[in-house]
């Protein structure tokens, strides 16, 4: 066996297998794709619940002008 082959074999032996990868738990909340999935139909005019990281936020963080002006 050559020195290079021995070094590669040693590196593979000492390196071992990588640890198991586990994905983190999703944040609590209702799953969503858009803000329309999160904003209830009875929400006050202009209030929007955002969809953040595919989960609805628990408190509204955005507003938009209501139809018909002020």
Residue, then its C-alpha position, 0 to 999 in steps of 0.5 A: x500500500x502506498x503512503x497516499x492510499x494509507x493516508x486516505x484509508x486513515x482519514x476515512x476511518x477516523x472521519x466516520x459517518x456524519x451524525x444523523x441530521x434532523x430538521x427542526x420542528x416547525x414554529x407553532x401556528x396555522x400552516x399557510x402559503x399566503x397572507x390571504x390564508x391567515x387573515x380571517x374574513x371577520x378581521x377589521x378593515x385593513x388588518x393583515x395577518x402575514x404568512x411568515x416561514x409558512x406559518x400564520x403570525x399570531x398578531x397582525x403586523x401589517x395594514x393596508x388602506x381599506x377600499x373606498x378611501x378614508 
